[in-house]
């Protein structure tokens, strides 16, 4: 049953993604609006799947499955903290409307560039597998709610506790374990 659900999620998301792929920046609300025949809960799941897929793809497609899972962990740690949004899409797109993005792809123009279809499909499949529980996140990031590429030095990094490095990303959480 989990495999079937993952296939359905990936297929539906791919269908809507292909239909709207002239620009990859289609917001989750447009995905929901494009699926009016689906019950509300299914629309929400589809949008959440798309937002997680975007985070995995744009933030870690060159980092392989382990790097993409690490990004997913950060998204879910933020979601579970209750301080970054009440949905995956809210977490991923926090600050995008103010150009103070929590996930850089949401406001740096990356979404305007054509996607690499194989990497996109892999991110979509992994996101579906995470949603269905077929792939479990194992907290390899040590509760991280923040990360950055190893070639940048963000001002906020010294204020947090470094937890690990996975590929080119360095992960952090609050100093006393808080998000």
Protein Blocks (a to p, Z undefined) as FASTA:
>chain_A
ZZmmmmmmmmmmmmmmmmmmmpmklcfklmmmmmmmbcfklmmmmmmmmmmmmmmmmmmm
mnojmlmmmmmmmmmmmmmnopnojbfklmmmgoklnopafblklmnommmpccdfklmm
mmmmmmmmmmnomaccehlnnopabdcdfkbccfklmmpccfbdehjbccdddfkopZZ
